[in-house]
C-alpha cells in the first residue's frame, strides 16, 4: 500500500451527476459534502487505509453538467479551490442530450474543443496541479442506452486523446465497467439506468482510482 497524499493536500472531484451523487451544497467541503457516490467511497477507502493522513477532499460535481458547464464555473469551482490533484469525469451528458430531444446538439468536435479548453486552462493557471481523467461511460447493453454507441465512442476517443496529452492518470472506466457487467456483476447492480452507478458501480470507480494512484 502507498500513502499517496501528503498532509495538507487538496483533492477536487469534478464532473456531472455521477460525481455529484446528491452532495450537500450547503457544506462547501469535508466528508459531508462528498455525496453518496464514488468521491465518498474513495474518501472512505483511503481513510480506512490511512486514517491519520490529513487530506482535504472537495466535491464540486454538478448534476446535468456538460463540458461547457465546467468552463462556465471554472473560476469558482476549479481555480478558487486550487487543488493539488483534480479528478474529472465528464462527457456522458454531451452524449445524452443528443438523444433526449435537447436542441443544443454537441458534436465530438465541439466536445473536444470545450474539454481541451478546460484542461489547457488548468495547466496554465495551476501548473503544479496533477490531473486524473476518468473516462465517461454508459452501459450500452442497457435497453435505454443501446442507440448511443456511435456517439459515445467518438467522444470517448476524444477523452482518451486529451488524457494522453494532459492527464497524469487515466482511468478507462468504459472498458472496466463493461467487462464487470459481462463477467462479474449484474448489469443493473452496476447501474440501474445504464448511466448512473449503483452502490457497486461507485465502489468500482473508487477502487480503480486507488489502483491508478498505486495506493493499492
C-alpha positions as CSV (number, residue, x, y, z in Angstrom):
1,X,0.0,0.0,0.0
2,X,1.1,3.5,-0.8
3,X,0.4,6.5,1.4
4,X,-0.2,8.6,-1.7
5,X,-1.2,12.0,-0.2
6,X,0.9,14.4,1.8
7,X,-0.7,16.0,4.8
8,X,-2.5,19.3,3.8
9,X,-3.0,18.3,0.1
10,X,-6.3,19.0,-1.6
11,X,-8.1,16.7,-4.0
12,X,-11.0,18.0,-6.1
13,X,-13.6,15.8,-7.7
14,X,-15.3,17.3,-10.7
15,X,-18.0,16.2,-13.1
16,X,-21.7,15.7,-13.6
17,X,-24.4,13.8,-11.7
18,X,-22.2,10.7,-11.4
19,X,-19.7,12.8,-9.4
20,X,-22.4,15.0,-7.7
21,X,-24.2,12.0,-6.3
22,X,-26.5,14.0,-4.2
23,X,-23.8,16.0,-2.4
24,X,-24.9,18.7,0.2
25,X,-24.2,22.0,-1.5
26,X,-24.7,23.9,1.8
27,X,-21.4,22.4,3.1
28,X,-18.5,23.6,0.9
29,X,-16.0,20.8,1.8
30,X,-15.3,17.9,4.1
31,X,-16.8,14.4,4.3
32,X,-20.4,15.6,4.4
33,X,-20.0,17.4,1.1
34,X,-18.9,14.4,-0.9
35,X,-22.3,12.9,-1.7
36,X,-23.1,9.2,-1.8
37,X,-21.1,8.2,-4.8
38,X,-17.5,7.4,-5.8
39,X,-15.9,10.5,-4.1
40,X,-17.3,9.4,-0.8
41,X,-16.3,5.8,-1.5
42,X,-12.8,6.9,-2.4
43,X,-12.6,9.0,0.8
44,X,-13.8,6.1,2.9
45,X,-11.5,3.5,1.4
46,X,-8.4,5.8,1.6
47,X,-9.3,6.9,5.1
48,X,-9.6,3.3,6.3
49,X,-6.1,2.6,5.0
50,X,-4.5,5.8,6.2
51,X,-6.7,7.3,9.0
52,X,-4.1,9.8,10.1
53,X,-3.4,11.3,6.7
54,X,-4.9,14.8,6.8
55,X,-6.2,15.4,3.2
56,X,-8.8,18.0,2.1
57,X,-11.4,16.3,-0.2
58,X,-13.8,18.6,-2.2
59,X,-16.6,17.6,-4.5
60,X,-17.9,20.2,-6.9
61,X,-19.7,17.9,-9.4
62,X,-23.0,19.3,-10.6
63,X,-25.8,17.1,-11.9
64,X,-26.6,17.6,-15.6
65,X,-23.3,19.3,-16.4
66,X,-21.5,19.1,-19.8
67,X,-18.1,20.4,-20.8
68,X,-19.4,23.9,-21.4
69,X,-20.8,24.0,-17.9
70,X,-17.4,23.1,-16.4
71,X,-15.9,26.0,-18.3
72,X,-18.6,28.4,-17.0
73,X,-17.9,27.6,-13.4
74,X,-14.1,27.3,-13.8
75,X,-13.2,30.3,-11.7
76,X,-15.2,29.3,-8.6
77,X,-15.2,25.6,-8.8
78,X,-11.7,24.9,-10.1
79,X,-9.4,27.8,-9.7
80,X,-10.6,29.0,-6.3
81,X,-10.3,25.5,-4.9
82,X,-6.7,25.4,-6.1
83,X,-6.3,21.6,-5.8
84,X,-3.1,19.6,-5.8
85,X,-5.0,16.9,-7.6
86,X,-8.2,17.0,-9.6
87,X,-10.2,14.1,-11.0
88,X,-12.5,14.9,-13.8
89,X,-15.3,12.6,-15.2
90,X,-17.3,14.5,-17.8
91,X,-18.9,13.8,-21.1
92,X,-21.9,11.5,-20.7
93,X,-24.3,14.4,-20.9
94,X,-22.6,15.6,-24.0
95,X,-23.9,12.3,-25.5
96,X,-27.2,12.0,-23.6
97,X,-28.5,15.4,-24.7
98,X,-28.1,14.3,-28.3
99,X,-30.8,11.6,-27.7
100,X,-33.4,13.2,-25.4
101,X,-34.8,15.9,-27.6
102,X,-32.4,18.6,-26.4
103,X,-31.9,21.4,-29.0
104,X,-28.2,22.0,-28.1
105,X,-26.5,19.3,-30.1
106,X,-22.9,18.5,-29.2
107,X,-20.7,17.0,-31.8
108,X,-17.4,15.2,-31.0
109,X,-15.6,18.2,-32.4
110,X,-17.3,20.6,-30.0
111,X,-16.8,18.2,-27.1
112,X,-13.1,18.2,-27.9
113,X,-12.8,21.9,-28.2
114,X,-14.5,22.6,-24.9
115,X,-12.8,19.8,-23.0
116,X,-9.4,20.8,-24.3
117,X,-10.0,24.5,-23.4
118,X,-10.8,23.4,-19.8
119,X,-7.7,21.2,-19.5
120,X,-5.5,23.9,-21.0
121,X,-6.8,26.5,-18.5
122,X,-6.0,24.2,-15.6
123,X,-2.5,23.7,-16.9
124,X,-1.9,27.4,-17.4
125,X,-3.4,28.6,-14.2
126,X,-2.4,25.7,-11.9
127,X,0.7,24.2,-13.4
128,X,1.5,22.2,-10.3
129,X,-1.9,20.6,-10.2
130,X,-2.0,16.9,-11.2
131,X,-4.9,15.7,-13.3
132,X,-6.8,12.4,-13.3
133,X,-9.2,11.9,-16.2
134,X,-11.9,9.2,-15.6
135,X,-13.5,8.1,-18.9
136,X,-17.2,8.7,-19.2
137,X,-19.3,5.5,-19.7
138,X,-22.7,4.2,-20.4
139,X,-23.7,0.5,-20.2
140,X,-25.0,0.3,-23.7
141,X,-26.3,-3.2,-23.1
142,X,-29.0,-1.4,-21.1
143,X,-32.1,-1.2,-23.3
144,X,-32.4,2.6,-22.8
145,X,-28.8,3.2,-24.0
146,X,-28.2,0.8,-26.9
147,X,-28.5,3.5,-29.5
148,X,-25.7,5.6,-28.0
149,X,-22.7,3.6,-29.1
150,X,-21.5,5.5,-32.1
151,X,-21.8,8.9,-30.4
152,X,-20.3,7.7,-27.2
153,X,-17.4,6.0,-28.9
154,X,-16.5,9.2,-30.8
155,X,-16.4,11.2,-27.6
156,X,-14.6,8.5,-25.7
157,X,-11.9,8.6,-28.3
158,X,-11.6,12.4,-27.7
159,X,-11.3,11.8,-23.9
160,X,-8.5,9.3,-24.4
161,X,-6.7,11.6,-26.7
162,X,-6.9,14.5,-24.3
163,X,-5.9,12.3,-21.4
164,X,-2.8,11.3,-23.2
165,X,-2.0,15.0,-23.8
166,X,-2.9,16.5,-20.4
167,X,-3.5,13.9,-17.7
168,X,-1.2,12.4,-15.2
169,X,-3.5,9.4,-14.7
170,X,-6.3,8.0,-16.9
171,X,-8.9,5.5,-15.7
172,X,-10.6,3.7,-18.7
173,X,-13.9,3.2,-16.9
174,X,-15.9,2.3,-20.0
175,X,-13.9,-0.9,-20.6
176,X,-13.7,-1.6,-16.9
177,X,-17.4,-1.3,-16.1
178,X,-18.4,-3.1,-19.4
179,X,-16.2,-6.0,-18.6
180,X,-17.5,-6.1,-15.0
181,X,-21.1,-6.2,-16.3
182,X,-20.1,-9.1,-18.7
183,X,-18.2,-11.2,-16.1
184,X,-18.6,-10.2,-12.5
185,X,-21.8,-8.2,-11.7
186,X,-25.4,-7.9,-12.8
187,X,-25.9,-5.0,-15.2
188,X,-28.5,-3.3,-13.1
189,X,-26.4,-3.7,-9.9
190,X,-23.6,-1.7,-11.5
191,X,-26.0,0.9,-12.9
192,X,-29.8,0.8,-12.7
193,X,-30.3,3.1,-15.7
194,X,-27.1,2.4,-17.6
195,X,-25.6,5.8,-16.7
196,X,-25.8,6.5,-13.0
197,X,-23.8,3.9,-11.0
198,X,-25.4,1.9,-8.2
199,X,-23.5,1.5,-5.0
200,X,-21.4,-1.3,-6.5
201,X,-20.6,0.8,-9.6
202,X,-19.5,3.8,-7.4
203,X,-17.3,1.5,-5.4
204,X,-15.8,0.1,-8.5
205,X,-14.8,3.6,-9.7
206,X,-13.2,4.3,-6.4
207,X,-11.2,1.1,-6.4
208,X,-10.0,1.9,-9.9
209,X,-8.9,5.4,-8.8
210,X,-7.0,3.8,-5.9
211,X,-5.3,1.4,-8.4
212,X,-4.4,4.3,-10.8
213,X,-2.7,6.2,-7.9
214,X,-0.9,2.9,-7.0
215,X,-2.4,3.2,-3.5
216,X,-3.5,-0.5,-3.7
